[in-house]
Amino acid sequence: MIRVLVAAVLAALAVSFAAVAFLRTEFVAKNLCAYAVATIEDATAAKVTVGRCEMLPESGRLTIEGLSAKDQKGRIELKVARIFAQVKVQPILQRVKLERLEVDYPQLKLALEPGKDRGPAQGGQCLPDVLDRFDFGRVQIRKASVDVRAGGVRVQVPRATLKVSGQGKELSARIATHGGSVEVPGRTIGLVSTKAEGTVDLRGRGVVQLAHADVVGTDASAFVKATLKDLCHPRIEATGNLRIDDLRTASARLLPGKLHDVSGGLALDATVSVAKGAVRAQGDVKLKALALEGFSPGDTKLHFDLTPARIKLDKLDVSAGRGTVAGSVQIELAKNLPVTTDLSLREVELGELLRKLGQPHAY
């Protein structure tokens, strides 16, 4: 076994040295573009054409203009105005550094097939060891447009910018989008802008840290911070808040025909954790001037705690004229959904309570 490993290392070194020497020949300058096209075709399973391709082997620079890729089944369609890459090979260390990658005006249309899982990387690993031999410098994707379909969901982003830079073994990334929409059956969610920044570490099982993400939609806005550990068996810790100023308009767009006579505003602050498929969430909800299908609870505050076994609402505080309704509600997520309540009324007039319950003339 040791001899096999030593022979493999020596063979890899020999190939690396030969590759560097080979890169400086005129033959490679003329044919490396064809190799690049073949590599893209192999990765996308699509037919690739380019308008112009230029390779400078001595400096490791590659420029492609007018790239187009499309497969026969219509699953992927890609057009790119310009791609520029600069690569540095370190044969002794058996490392490759992508010093610069610039992609201008990419247009991507992608149709995903739900339920099709490609499985783990070769050898049963979720992250291949070969990633440890690559160093990343600066990556820029400018003025991209994306149109992705998956089942009944469609995501369209007419303009996006991505910047990635290597910092030692970590990658820092920033993304910004302008406009767009998310379409699901029967409804459309409008996107105004998105800004996100974070880091990615692909060593070992991988770690992704989202420092912040600001998402502004036509009917709601959200702010999120999150950490994802172990890309093989993901564990997620996230905090965020959601704001909806006009529940009437938002419900008409997001839940058409589901809620009637709803009005008011919503503010949600929550923390969410996901591990081994189990979700736990807790946080605070504030509702302003809430009205829903004849009920008028008005200003309402509550704390929620969600586990796979139950939902608990406590610190409930509902304004009722000069008084309040307080207490807690717990729902077990089991058969028949048993409910436990503990509510108290303080200085609440019966007429005001009936009005909030939608029965103003019941007495």
GUVEX-293124 format. One record per residue (C-alpha): residue in three letters; x, y, z. Coordinates in Angstrom, 1 decimal. Each point is the difference from the previous one (the first is absolute). Layout:
// residues N
[r ALA, [X, Y, Z]]
...
END
This chain:
// residues 363
[r MET, [0.0, 0.0, 0.0]]
[r ILE, [2.8, 2.5, 0.9]]
[r ARG, [1.7, -0.7, -3.4]]
[r VAL, [-3.2, 0.7, -1.8]]
[r LEU, [-0.5, 3.3, 1.9]]
[r VAL, [3.7, 1.1, -0.7]]
[r ALA, [-0.4, -0.9, -3.7]]
[r ALA, [-3.3, 2.0, -0.2]]
[r VAL, [1.7, 3.1, 1.5]]
[r LEU, [3.0, -0.3, -2.3]]
[r ALA, [-2.3, -0.4, -3.0]]
[r ALA, [-2.0, 3.1, 1.0]]
[r LEU, [3.1, 2.1, 0.3]]
[r ALA, [1.2, -1.1, -3.4]]
[r VAL, [-3.3, 0.8, -1.6]]
[r SER, [0.0, 3.4, 1.7]]
[r PHE, [3.5, 0.9, -1.2]]
[r ALA, [-0.9, -1.2, -3.5]]
[r ALA, [-3.2, 2.1, 0.0]]
[r VAL, [2.0, 3.2, 0.8]]
[r ALA, [2.5, -0.7, -2.8]]
[r PHE, [-2.8, -0.9, -2.4]]
[r LEU, [-1.9, 3.1, 0.8]]
[r ARG, [2.7, 2.1, -1.6]]
[r THR, [-0.2, -1.6, -3.4]]
[r GLU, [-1.9, 1.5, -3.0]]
[r PHE, [-2.0, -3.2, -0.3]]
[r VAL, [-1.7, 0.6, 3.3]]
[r ALA, [-0.7, 3.6, -0.8]]
[r LYS, [-2.1, -1.1, -3.0]]
[r ASN, [-1.7, -3.0, 1.6]]
[r LEU, [-0.5, 0.9, 3.6]]
[r CYS, [-3.2, 1.9, -0.9]]
[r ALA, [-1.4, -3.1, -1.5]]
[r TYR, [0.8, -1.8, 3.3]]
[r ALA, [-1.7, 2.8, 1.9]]
[r VAL, [-3.1, -0.4, -2.1]]
[r ALA, [0.0, -3.8, 0.4]]
[r THR, [0.3, 0.5, 3.8]]
[r ILE, [-3.0, 2.3, 0.1]]
[r GLU, [-2.0, -2.4, -2.2]]
[r ASP, [0.8, -2.9, 2.4]]
[r ALA, [-1.0, 2.0, 3.1]]
[r THR, [-3.3, 1.3, -1.5]]
[r ALA, [-0.9, -2.9, -2.4]]
[r ALA, [-0.7, 2.8, -2.6]]
[r LYS, [1.2, 0.9, -3.4]]
[r VAL, [2.4, 2.9, 0.3]]
[r THR, [1.1, 2.6, -2.6]]
[r VAL, [2.3, 3.0, 0.4]]
[r GLY, [0.4, 3.1, -2.1]]
[r ARG, [3.7, 0.5, 0.8]]
[r CYS, [2.5, -1.7, 2.2]]
[r GLU, [3.6, 1.1, 0.9]]
[r MET, [2.5, -1.8, 2.1]]
[r LEU, [3.3, 1.4, 1.3]]
[r PRO, [1.8, -3.1, 1.4]]
[r GLU, [3.0, 1.8, 1.4]]
[r SER, [-2.2, 2.1, 2.3]]
[r GLY, [-2.8, -2.5, 0.5]]
[r ARG, [-2.6, 2.4, -1.4]]
[r LEU, [-3.1, -1.1, -1.8]]
[r THR, [-2.6, 2.3, -1.7]]
[r ILE, [-3.3, -1.3, -1.4]]
[r GLU, [-2.6, 2.3, -1.7]]
[r GLY, [-3.4, -0.8, -1.2]]
[r LEU, [-0.5, -3.3, 1.8]]
[r SER, [-3.3, -1.8, -0.4]]
[r ALA, [-1.0, -3.4, 1.5]]
[r LYS, [-3.3, -1.8, -0.5]]
[r ASP, [-1.1, -3.6, 0.4]]
[r GLN, [-2.5, -1.8, -2.2]]
[r LYS, [-2.5, -0.5, 2.9]]
[r GLY, [-0.2, 3.7, 0.8]]
[r ARG, [1.2, -0.5, 3.6]]
[r ILE, [2.8, 2.5, -0.3]]
[r GLU, [0.6, 3.1, -2.2]]
[r LEU, [3.0, 2.2, 0.7]]
[r LYS, [1.3, 3.0, -1.8]]
[r VAL, [3.1, 2.0, 1.1]]
[r ALA, [1.4, 3.1, -1.6]]
[r ARG, [3.5, -0.5, 1.4]]
[r ILE, [2.0, -2.3, 2.2]]
[r PHE, [3.5, 0.8, 1.2]]
[r ALA, [2.1, -2.4, 2.1]]
[r GLN, [3.6, 0.1, 1.3]]
[r VAL, [1.4, -3.2, 1.5]]
[r LYS, [3.3, -0.6, 1.8]]
[r VAL, [1.3, -3.6, 0.3]]
[r GLN, [2.3, -1.0, 2.8]]
[r PRO, [1.2, -3.5, -1.1]]
[r ILE, [2.3, -0.7, 2.9]]
[r LEU, [-2.8, 0.7, 2.5]]
[r GLN, [-2.5, -1.6, -2.4]]
[r ARG, [-2.3, 3.0, 0.4]]
[r VAL, [-1.9, 2.2, -2.4]]
[r LYS, [-0.9, 3.6, 0.8]]
[r LEU, [-2.9, 1.7, -1.8]]
[r GLU, [1.4, 3.6, 0.2]]
[r ARG, [-2.7, 1.7, -1.9]]
[r LEU, [-3.4, -1.0, -1.5]]
[r GLU, [-2.2, 2.6, -1.6]]
[r VAL, [-3.4, -0.8, -1.5]]
[r ASP, [-1.9, 2.8, -1.8]]
[r TYR, [-3.7, 0.1, -0.8]]
[r PRO, [-0.8, -3.7, 0.5]]
[r GLN, [-3.6, -1.0, -0.8]]
[r LEU, [-1.0, -3.3, 1.6]]
[r LYS, [-3.3, -2.0, -0.5]]
[r LEU, [-0.2, -3.2, 2.0]]
[r ALA, [-2.7, -2.6, 0.3]]
[r LEU, [0.6, -2.3, 3.0]]
[r GLU, [-1.7, -3.4, 0.4]]
[r PRO, [-1.2, -0.5, 3.6]]
[r GLY, [0.8, -3.3, 1.5]]
[r LYS, [3.1, -0.5, -2.1]]
[r ASP, [2.9, -0.4, 2.4]]
[r ARG, [3.4, -0.4, -1.4]]
[r GLY, [1.3, -1.5, 3.3]]
[r PRO, [3.3, 0.7, 1.7]]
[r ALA, [3.2, 0.7, -1.7]]
[r GLN, [2.1, -2.9, -1.3]]
[r GLY, [1.2, -2.3, 2.9]]
[r GLY, [-3.1, 0.9, 2.1]]
[r GLN, [1.3, 3.4, 1.1]]
[r CYS, [-2.1, 3.0, 0.0]]
[r LEU, [3.0, 2.3, -0.6]]
[r PRO, [2.8, -1.4, -2.2]]
[r ASP, [3.5, 0.1, 1.3]]
[r VAL, [1.1, 1.7, -3.3]]
[r LEU, [-1.4, 3.3, 1.3]]
[r ASP, [2.9, 0.1, 2.5]]
[r ARG, [2.4, 0.5, -2.9]]
[r PHE, [-1.7, 3.1, -1.3]]
[r ASP, [0.5, 3.6, 1.1]]
[r PHE, [-2.4, 2.7, -1.0]]
[r GLY, [1.0, 3.6, -0.6]]
[r ARG, [-2.7, 2.4, -1.3]]
[r VAL, [-3.2, -0.9, -1.8]]
[r GLN, [-2.4, 2.5, -1.4]]
[r ILE, [-3.3, -0.7, -1.8]]
[r ARG, [-1.5, 3.2, -1.3]]
[r LYS, [-3.5, 0.9, -1.1]]
[r ALA, [-1.3, -3.6, 0.0]]
[r SER, [-3.6, -1.0, -0.7]]
[r VAL, [-1.5, -3.3, 1.3]]
[r ASP, [-3.2, -1.9, -0.8]]
[r VAL, [-0.4, -3.2, 2.0]]
[r ARG, [-2.9, -2.4, -0.2]]
[r ALA, [-0.5, -2.9, 2.4]]
[r GLY, [-3.4, -1.8, 0.1]]
[r GLY, [-2.6, 2.7, 0.4]]
[r VAL, [2.5, 2.6, 1.3]]
[r ARG, [1.7, 2.6, -2.2]]
[r VAL, [2.6, 2.5, 1.1]]
[r GLN, [0.9, 2.9, -2.2]]
[r VAL, [2.8, 2.5, 0.8]]
[r PRO, [0.6, 2.5, -2.9]]
[r ARG, [3.3, 1.4, 1.5]]
[r ALA, [2.5, -1.4, 2.5]]
[r THR, [3.6, 0.6, 0.9]]
[r LEU, [2.3, -2.4, 1.8]]
[r LYS, [3.4, 0.7, 1.5]]
[r VAL, [2.2, -2.7, 1.6]]
[r SER, [3.5, 0.3, 1.3]]
[r GLY, [2.3, -2.4, 1.6]]
[r GLN, [1.2, 0.6, 3.6]]
[r GLY, [2.4, -2.8, 0.9]]
[r LYS, [-2.1, -3.1, 0.0]]
[r GLU, [-3.3, 1.9, 0.2]]
[r LEU, [-2.0, 1.7, -2.8]]
[r SER, [-1.9, 3.2, 0.7]]
[r ALA, [-3.0, 0.7, -2.2]]
[r ARG, [-2.3, 2.9, -0.7]]
[r ILE, [-3.1, -0.2, -2.1]]
[r ALA, [-2.5, 2.7, -1.0]]
[r THR, [-3.1, -0.3, -2.1]]
[r HIS, [-2.5, 2.6, -1.4]]
[r GLY, [-3.5, -0.9, -0.9]]
[r GLY, [-1.4, -3.4, -0.6]]
[r SER, [-2.8, -2.3, 1.1]]
[r VAL, [-0.8, -3.4, 1.5]]
[r GLU, [-3.0, -1.8, -1.6]]
[r VAL, [-1.8, -2.9, 1.7]]
[r PRO, [-3.4, -1.4, -1.1]]
[r GLY, [-2.6, 2.7, 0.4]]
[r ARG, [2.2, 2.8, 1.3]]
[r THR, [3.0, 2.2, -0.8]]
[r ILE, [2.5, 1.5, 2.5]]
[r GLY, [1.6, 3.1, -1.2]]
[r LEU, [3.7, 0.7, 0.8]]
[r VAL, [1.3, 3.6, 0.2]]
[r SER, [3.7, -0.7, 1.0]]
[r THR, [2.2, -2.4, 1.8]]
[r LYS, [3.4, 0.6, 1.7]]
[r ALA, [1.9, -2.8, 1.7]]
[r GLU, [3.5, -0.5, 1.3]]
[r GLY, [1.7, -3.0, 1.5]]
[r THR, [2.9, -2.5, 0.0]]
[r VAL, [0.4, -3.6, -1.3]]
[r ASP, [2.6, -2.5, 1.2]]
[r LEU, [0.0, -3.2, -2.0]]
[r ARG, [2.7, -1.8, 2.1]]
[r GLY, [-1.1, -3.2, 1.7]]
[r ARG, [-3.8, -0.1, 0.0]]
[r GLY, [-0.4, 3.7, -0.7]]
[r VAL, [-1.4, 3.0, 1.8]]
[r VAL, [-2.1, 2.8, -1.5]]
[r GLN, [-0.5, 3.2, 2.1]]
[r LEU, [-2.6, 2.6, -1.2]]
[r ALA, [1.1, 3.2, 1.7]]
[r HIS, [-3.2, 1.8, -1.1]]
[r ALA, [-2.6, -0.2, -2.7]]
[r ASP, [-2.5, 2.9, -0.7]]
[r VAL, [-2.9, -1.0, -2.1]]
[r VAL, [-2.5, 2.7, -1.0]]
[r GLY, [-3.2, -1.2, -1.7]]
[r THR, [-3.0, 1.9, -1.3]]
[r ASP, [-2.1, -1.1, 3.0]]
[r ALA, [2.6, -0.9, 2.7]]
[r SER, [3.6, 0.4, 1.1]]
[r ALA, [2.3, -2.4, 1.8]]
[r PHE, [3.4, 0.0, 1.6]]
[r VAL, [1.9, -3.3, 0.6]]
[r LYS, [3.2, -1.2, 1.6]]
[r ALA, [0.9, -3.7, -0.1]]
[r THR, [2.7, -2.7, 0.3]]
[r LEU, [-0.1, -3.3, -1.8]]
[r LYS, [2.4, -2.7, 1.2]]
[r ASP, [0.8, -3.3, -1.6]]
[r LEU, [-1.2, 0.0, -3.6]]
[r CYS, [-0.2, -3.8, 0.2]]
[r HIS, [-2.5, 0.0, 2.8]]
[r PRO, [-1.1, 3.7, 0.3]]
[r ARG, [-0.5, 1.7, 3.3]]
[r ILE, [-1.5, 3.5, -0.2]]
[r GLU, [-0.2, 2.8, 2.6]]
[r ALA, [-1.7, 3.2, -1.2]]
[r THR, [-1.5, 3.2, 1.4]]
[r GLY, [-2.1, 2.4, -1.9]]
[r ASN, [-2.9, 2.4, 0.0]]
[r LEU, [-3.0, 0.5, -2.4]]
[r ARG, [-2.0, 3.1, -0.5]]
[r ILE, [-3.4, 0.4, -1.7]]
[r ASP, [-1.6, 3.4, 0.2]]
[r ASP, [-3.2, -0.7, -1.9]]
[r LEU, [-1.4, -3.5, 0.7]]
[r ARG, [-3.0, 0.6, -2.3]]
[r THR, [2.1, 0.5, -3.1]]
[r ALA, [2.6, -2.6, 1.0]]
[r SER, [-2.7, -2.7, 0.6]]
[r ALA, [-1.7, 0.8, -3.3]]
[r ARG, [3.2, -0.6, -1.9]]
[r LEU, [1.5, -2.8, 2.0]]
[r LEU, [-3.1, -1.9, 1.2]]
[r PRO, [-2.7, 1.0, -2.6]]
[r GLY, [-3.5, -1.1, 1.2]]
[r LYS, [1.3, -1.5, 3.2]]
[r LEU, [-0.5, 2.9, 2.5]]
[r HIS, [-2.9, 2.4, 0.0]]
[r ASP, [-0.4, 3.4, 1.6]]
[r VAL, [3.5, 0.0, 1.2]]
[r SER, [1.9, 3.2, 0.9]]
[r GLY, [2.8, 1.3, 2.2]]
[r GLY, [3.7, -0.5, 0.1]]
[r LEU, [2.5, -2.7, 1.2]]
[r ALA, [3.5, 0.0, 1.5]]
[r LEU, [1.7, -3.4, 0.6]]
[r ASP, [3.3, -0.6, 1.7]]
[r ALA, [1.2, -3.6, 0.1]]
[r THR, [2.8, -2.5, 0.4]]
[r VAL, [-0.1, -3.3, -1.9]]
[r SER, [2.1, -3.1, 0.3]]
[r VAL, [0.0, -3.1, -2.2]]
[r ALA, [1.9, -3.2, 0.7]]
[r LYS, [-0.7, -3.5, -1.3]]
[r GLY, [-3.1, 1.2, -1.7]]
[r ALA, [-1.6, 1.3, 3.3]]
[r VAL, [-1.0, 3.7, 0.1]]
[r ARG, [-0.2, 2.1, 3.1]]
[r ALA, [-1.0, 3.6, 0.0]]
[r GLN, [-0.8, 2.6, 2.6]]
[r GLY, [-0.5, 3.8, 0.0]]
[r ASP, [-2.4, 2.9, 0.5]]
[r VAL, [-2.9, 1.2, -2.1]]
[r LYS, [-1.5, 3.4, 0.1]]
[r LEU, [-3.3, 0.7, -1.8]]
[r LYS, [-1.2, 3.6, -0.5]]
[r ALA, [-3.7, 0.8, -0.4]]
[r LEU, [-0.7, -3.6, -1.1]]
[r ALA, [-3.4, -1.0, -1.4]]
[r LEU, [-0.8, -3.3, -1.5]]
[r GLU, [-3.3, -1.4, -1.3]]
[r GLY, [-2.2, 1.8, 2.5]]
[r PHE, [2.4, -0.2, 2.9]]
[r SER, [1.7, 3.3, 1.1]]
[r PRO, [2.7, -0.9, 2.6]]
[r GLY, [1.8, 3.3, -0.8]]
[r ASP, [3.5, 0.4, 1.4]]
[r THR, [1.3, -3.4, 1.0]]
[r LYS, [3.3, -1.4, 1.4]]
[r LEU, [1.1, -3.6, 0.5]]
[r HIS, [3.0, -2.2, 0.3]]
[r PHE, [0.1, -3.4, -1.9]]
[r ASP, [2.0, -3.1, 0.4]]
[r LEU, [-0.2, -2.7, -2.7]]
[r THR, [1.5, -3.5, 0.4]]
[r PRO, [-0.8, -3.2, -1.9]]
[r ALA, [-2.3, -1.0, 2.8]]
[r ARG, [-2.0, 3.2, 0.8]]
[r ILE, [-0.7, 3.7, -0.6]]
[r LYS, [-0.2, 2.2, 3.0]]
[r LEU, [-1.2, 3.6, 0.0]]
[r ASP, [0.7, 1.9, 3.2]]
[r LYS, [0.4, 3.5, 1.3]]
[r LEU, [-3.2, 0.6, -1.9]]
[r ASP, [-1.2, 3.6, 0.3]]
[r VAL, [-3.1, 1.3, -1.8]]
[r SER, [-1.2, 3.5, 0.6]]
[r ALA, [-3.7, 0.2, 0.7]]
[r GLY, [-1.0, 3.6, 0.6]]
[r ARG, [1.4, 1.0, 3.4]]
[r GLY, [0.7, -3.7, 0.9]]
[r THR, [2.0, -2.9, -1.4]]
[r VAL, [-0.3, -3.7, -0.7]]
[r ALA, [3.1, -1.9, 1.0]]
[r GLY, [1.1, -3.6, 0.3]]
[r SER, [1.3, -2.9, -2.0]]
[r VAL, [-1.1, -2.7, -2.5]]
[r GLN, [1.7, -3.3, -0.7]]
[r ILE, [-0.8, -2.4, -2.9]]
[r GLU, [1.5, -3.5, 0.0]]
[r LEU, [0.9, -1.1, -3.5]]
[r ALA, [-1.5, -3.4, 0.5]]
[r LYS, [-3.1, -1.8, -1.0]]
[r ASN, [-3.1, 2.2, 0.5]]
[r LEU, [2.2, 3.0, 0.8]]
[r PRO, [-0.8, 0.4, 3.7]]
[r VAL, [-0.1, 3.6, 1.2]]
[r THR, [0.8, 1.4, 3.4]]
[r THR, [-0.9, 3.6, 0.8]]
[r ASP, [0.5, 2.3, 3.0]]
[r LEU, [-1.5, 3.4, -0.6]]
[r SER, [-0.8, 2.9, 2.3]]
[r LEU, [-2.0, 3.2, -0.5]]
[r ARG, [0.9, 3.2, 1.8]]
[r GLU, [-2.3, 3.0, 0.1]]
[r VAL, [-1.7, -1.2, -3.2]]
[r GLU, [-3.5, 1.2, -0.7]]
[r LEU, [-2.4, -2.6, -1.3]]
[r GLY, [-1.1, 2.2, -2.9]]
[r GLU, [3.6, 0.6, -1.1]]
[r LEU, [0.8, -3.7, 0.2]]
[r LEU, [-3.0, -1.0, -2.1]]
[r ARG, [0.9, 2.7, -2.6]]
[r LYS, [3.5, -1.5, -0.4]]
[r LEU, [-1.5, -3.4, -0.4]]
[r GLY, [-2.2, 1.3, -2.8]]
[r GLN, [-3.2, -0.1, 2.0]]
[r PRO, [-0.8, 3.6, 0.9]]
[r HIS, [-3.8, -0.5, 0.4]]
[r ALA, [0.2, -3.3, 2.0]]
[r TYR, [-1.3, 1.6, 3.2]]
END
